[in-house]
Amino acid sequence: MFAMAPASGAAEAGTQCQLVELAPPPGAHRSSVMDIEVVDGQTTYYGSYNIREADGIEHQRAVIWRGLDGEPEPLDVGLGRRHDVAFELTETGLVNGQSDDEGRSATPWVMDLATGTVTVVDTAPGSGTDGSGMYVRRINDTGAVVGTDSPGRGAAQPGRAMGWDHFTSDPFRLDAQASSSGGWGINNLGDRVGLVAKDRRPGYPHWVDYT
């Protein structure tokens, strides 16, 4: 777990950087940094770490660092799940991720760093949280998100690319002429990218072409 920053004078020279190890939370291991943005004028890092908590079980938790020498600030998502997985940080101070228990569907959420407020993102229409594999992968500065819903139980259910105009709004399907699709990225204009599964490759019945 580290960050790269320009060394003294490197901005002009354009040749050197320094490698800085970010301080992990006490007792943490397997820490990682997922994203970096300038939030309220402060370079902020967002990631996760693993730690054995009072219940004797190892958990994954989300964390931020404000500056290279900043103390780690664990994020209290408060959903009571075994793992809180970090995904994306925006310049407006929004972070998103998902919380899950092993063997149970994930619950996607967004936290506002300014207030600490956590909002659970609505799953797709017609699917319950306990029967739908929701995966909200990216969020932009205005709070619009993109992800994938796998309706019903079981790994055989095809994924469907989904979009939200805001993480507090209802989701809508990103229609694709394909057996399955997934939403992976979004920019500040609201453009979304992902993939679609095309017909199986001729001569290779167990392969699927993705576009």
C-alpha positions as CSV (number, residue, x, y, z in Angstrom):
1,M,0.0,0.0,0.0
2,F,1.8,3.1,-1.2
3,A,1.4,6.4,-3.0
4,M,3.7,8.2,-5.5
5,A,4.3,11.9,-5.2
6,P,6.7,14.3,-7.1
7,A,9.9,14.7,-5.2
8,S,11.3,18.2,-4.5
9,G,11.9,19.9,-7.9
10,A,10.4,16.9,-9.8
11,A,7.5,19.0,-11.1
12,E,10.0,21.1,-13.1
13,A,12.4,18.3,-14.0
14,G,9.6,15.7,-14.7
15,T,12.0,12.9,-13.9
16,Q,11.7,11.7,-10.3
17,C,9.0,10.6,-7.9
18,Q,9.2,9.4,-4.3
19,L,7.5,6.2,-3.0
20,V,5.6,6.8,0.2
21,E,4.0,4.2,2.4
22,L,0.6,5.2,3.8
23,A,0.1,4.4,7.5
24,P,-2.3,1.5,8.0
25,P,-4.9,1.4,10.8
26,P,-3.6,-0.2,13.9
27,G,-3.6,-4.0,13.6
28,A,-4.5,-3.9,9.9
29,H,-3.0,-5.9,7.1
30,R,-3.6,-6.4,3.3
31,S,-4.3,-2.7,2.9
32,S,-4.9,-1.3,-0.5
33,V,-5.5,2.1,-2.2
34,M,-8.3,2.2,-4.8
35,D,-8.5,5.8,-5.7
36,I,-7.0,9.3,-5.3
37,E,-8.6,12.7,-5.7
38,V,-8.2,16.3,-4.5
39,V,-11.2,16.9,-2.1
40,D,-11.6,20.4,-0.7
41,G,-8.0,21.2,-1.6
42,Q,-6.6,18.1,0.1
43,T,-5.1,15.1,-1.7
44,T,-7.2,12.2,-0.4
45,Y,-6.7,8.5,-0.8
46,Y,-9.4,5.9,-0.6
47,G,-9.0,2.2,-0.1
48,S,-9.6,-0.7,2.3
49,Y,-7.8,-2.9,4.8
50,N,-8.3,-6.2,6.6
51,I,-8.5,-6.6,10.4
52,R,-9.6,-9.1,13.0
53,E,-12.3,-7.5,15.1
54,A,-13.7,-8.3,18.5
55,D,-15.8,-11.1,17.2
56,G,-12.6,-13.0,16.2
57,I,-13.4,-12.8,12.5
58,E,-11.4,-11.1,9.9
59,H,-13.2,-8.2,8.2
60,Q,-12.5,-5.9,5.2
61,R,-13.2,-2.2,5.9
62,A,-13.1,1.0,3.9
63,V,-10.6,3.8,4.9
64,I,-9.4,7.2,3.7
65,W,-6.1,9.2,4.2
66,R,-6.0,12.9,3.9
67,G,-2.5,13.7,2.6
68,L,0.5,11.4,2.3
69,D,1.2,11.8,6.1
70,G,-2.4,11.7,7.1
71,E,-3.6,9.3,9.7
72,P,-5.9,6.5,8.4
73,E,-9.6,7.3,8.9
74,P,-11.7,4.1,8.9
75,L,-15.2,4.7,7.5
76,D,-18.1,3.6,9.6
77,V,-20.5,2.3,7.0
78,G,-22.8,1.0,9.7
79,L,-24.6,-1.8,7.8
80,G,-23.4,-4.5,10.1
81,R,-22.0,-6.7,7.3
82,R,-18.8,-8.7,7.4
83,H,-17.0,-6.8,4.7
84,D,-17.1,-3.1,3.5
85,V,-15.4,-3.0,0.1
86,A,-14.1,0.4,-1.2
87,F,-14.6,1.3,-4.9
88,E,-14.5,5.0,-5.9
89,L,-13.8,8.5,-4.6
90,T,-14.9,11.7,-6.3
91,E,-13.6,15.3,-6.1
92,T,-16.9,16.2,-4.4
93,G,-16.2,13.9,-1.5
94,L,-18.4,11.0,-2.4
95,V,-17.2,7.4,-1.9
96,N,-19.0,4.3,-3.0
97,G,-18.6,0.6,-2.2
98,Q,-20.5,-2.4,-1.2
99,S,-21.0,-4.4,2.0
100,D,-21.6,-8.1,2.1
101,D,-21.5,-11.3,4.1
102,E,-20.0,-14.4,2.6
103,G,-22.8,-16.3,0.8
104,R,-25.2,-13.3,0.8
105,S,-25.8,-10.7,-1.8
106,A,-24.0,-7.4,-1.6
107,T,-25.5,-4.1,-0.5
108,P,-24.2,-1.1,-2.5
109,W,-23.8,2.2,-0.7
110,V,-22.6,5.8,-1.1
111,M,-21.0,7.9,1.7
112,D,-20.7,11.7,1.8
113,L,-17.4,12.3,3.5
114,A,-18.5,15.8,4.5
115,T,-21.4,14.5,6.7
116,G,-20.6,10.8,7.1
117,T,-24.1,10.1,5.8
118,V,-24.4,6.6,4.2
119,T,-27.1,6.0,1.6
120,V,-28.0,2.5,0.4
121,V,-28.4,2.4,-3.4
122,D,-31.7,1.0,-4.6
123,T,-31.6,-2.3,-6.4
124,A,-33.2,-2.9,-9.7
125,P,-37.0,-2.8,-10.1
126,G,-38.7,-6.0,-9.3
127,S,-35.8,-7.6,-7.4
128,G,-35.3,-7.8,-3.6
129,T,-31.9,-7.1,-2.0
130,D,-31.7,-10.7,-0.7
131,G,-32.3,-12.2,-4.2
132,S,-30.4,-9.8,-6.4
133,G,-26.6,-9.6,-7.0
134,M,-26.2,-5.8,-7.3
135,Y,-22.8,-4.4,-8.1
136,V,-22.5,-0.6,-8.2
137,R,-19.1,0.0,-9.6
138,R,-18.6,3.7,-10.3
139,I,-19.9,7.1,-9.2
140,N,-19.2,10.6,-10.7
141,D,-18.9,14.0,-9.1
142,T,-22.7,14.7,-9.3
143,G,-23.6,11.4,-7.7
144,A,-24.7,9.5,-10.8
145,V,-23.7,5.8,-10.7
146,V,-23.4,2.8,-12.9
147,G,-23.4,-0.9,-12.2
148,T,-24.8,-4.4,-12.8
149,D,-27.8,-6.3,-11.5
150,S,-28.0,-10.1,-11.6
151,P,-31.7,-10.7,-10.8
152,G,-32.6,-13.7,-8.7
153,R,-30.5,-16.3,-7.0
154,G,-27.7,-18.3,-8.6
155,A,-24.7,-17.7,-10.6
156,A,-26.5,-18.6,-13.9
157,Q,-28.6,-15.5,-13.9
158,P,-27.4,-13.1,-16.6
159,G,-26.1,-9.7,-15.6
160,R,-27.9,-6.5,-16.7
161,A,-26.1,-3.1,-17.0
162,M,-27.9,-0.5,-14.9
163,G,-27.7,3.2,-14.4
164,W,-28.9,5.8,-11.8
165,D,-29.2,9.5,-12.5
166,H,-28.3,9.9,-8.8
167,F,-27.5,7.4,-6.1
168,T,-30.8,8.3,-4.3
169,S,-32.9,7.8,-7.5
170,D,-34.5,4.7,-9.0
171,P,-32.3,2.6,-11.3
172,F,-32.9,2.0,-15.0
173,R,-31.7,-0.7,-17.3
174,L,-29.1,0.2,-20.0
175,D,-30.7,-1.8,-22.7
176,A,-28.3,-4.0,-24.8
177,Q,-29.1,-6.6,-27.5
178,A,-27.1,-9.3,-25.7
179,S,-27.5,-12.3,-23.4
180,S,-25.9,-10.3,-20.6
181,S,-24.3,-6.9,-20.0
182,G,-22.4,-5.0,-17.3
183,G,-21.8,-1.4,-16.3
184,W,-18.3,-0.5,-15.3
185,G,-17.6,3.3,-15.7
186,I,-19.1,6.7,-15.8
187,N,-17.7,10.2,-16.4
188,N,-18.9,13.6,-15.3
189,L,-21.0,14.1,-18.5
190,G,-23.0,11.0,-17.5
191,D,-21.6,8.8,-20.3
192,R,-21.4,5.2,-19.2
193,V,-19.2,2.3,-20.4
194,G,-19.3,-1.4,-19.9
195,L,-19.5,-4.7,-21.8
196,V,-22.1,-6.9,-23.5
197,A,-21.9,-10.7,-24.0
198,K,-22.3,-11.6,-27.7
199,D,-23.1,-15.0,-29.2
200,R,-20.9,-17.9,-28.3
201,R,-17.8,-18.1,-30.6
202,P,-18.4,-20.6,-33.5
203,G,-16.5,-23.8,-32.8
204,Y,-16.0,-22.9,-29.1
205,P,-19.4,-23.6,-27.5
206,H,-18.2,-22.8,-24.0
207,W,-16.7,-19.4,-24.9
208,V,-18.5,-16.1,-24.9
209,D,-17.3,-13.0,-26.8
210,Y,-17.5,-9.8,-24.9
211,T,-17.6,-6.3,-26.5
